[in-house]
Amino acid sequence: MCTRVGLSGFLMVLLTAPAFAAEIPADADDPKIARYQQELSEARCEDPKAAEDARFMHALAGRHVDPLPGSAVANTLDSTHNLLPVSASPNSLALAKGKAKPQRMRWFGAALEVGAPDIISVSAIGRPLRWMRLMFGVGTDLVSVGVHGGITVVPFNTKVSPSITIEGGRMFEGDANWILSAFGMSDKTVSGVVKQFGYDYANGHLGLEFGSPNRCMFYIHAGMSYVSMQVHGLQAATGASTTMSTSSVTFSDPNVTLWTPSGKLGLVVYM
């Protein structure tokens, strides 16, 4: 309550009393209405913002109150003076007015993949467009490390979307004999062949992506891969050198290419 009310203040209260009364619901016998009257009177003496808050709380209680013109509460009421189903936070009030800012686009991220032909890989992600994802990263086939890069097109900005991926990479040469030994397949005949094991590859995959397009996506990709590798030590392994009187036949390391099914499971997180 106001503690300092002079004669002029008293006259002002008398003059404005009808206006205050017009704003107070007629159901004055209701304890809730009485409490609202007290809160509104005190708020008007102390702080216009508090008066607005009191009106808003009254509206939440299911009562009709004419809001202060141009106030945030006024913006949460529709043409029939029904309270819109939003909270009093600035962001939700903006949503009620249809003027909410669009969600900030996250342009960069990171991805983790498992699958073939590069087994395990991590990538840095960049999105020049909302529907386009560029990646560059490193991986391993458990023999050596490699590099790869590619592009993924995700046409729909929805929680579930198809995708198309084209990528290529290089797995550097490494010694794969430890894998043969681990499975009890060590053989001196093929030891020289897998001692320098590496390949180039290109993937064409179709996929499905699930999750939040601007936060985190899980995906399944499957398709075909083109693999090219040079086989070392094949002549020594097969004893293919042939000597005929004054001449001999030898051959260099052959290049082997093949098409093979491939697929990946991946997770990309945007930052």
Secondary structure, DSSP 8 states (H G I E B T S, - for coil): --S---HHHHHHHHHHHHHHHHHS-S-TTSHHHHHHHHHHHHHHHH-HHHHHHHHHHHHHTT------TTSTTGGGB-TT--B-S--SSHHHHHHHTT---------EEEEEEEETTTEEEEEEEEEEETTEEEEEEEEE-SSSEEEEEEEEE----SSEEEEEEEEEEEEEEE--HHHHHHTT---HHHHTTSTTEEEEEEEEEEEEEEEETTTEEEEEEEEEEEEEEE--SHHHHHT--EEETTEEE-----EEEEEEEEEEEEEEEE-
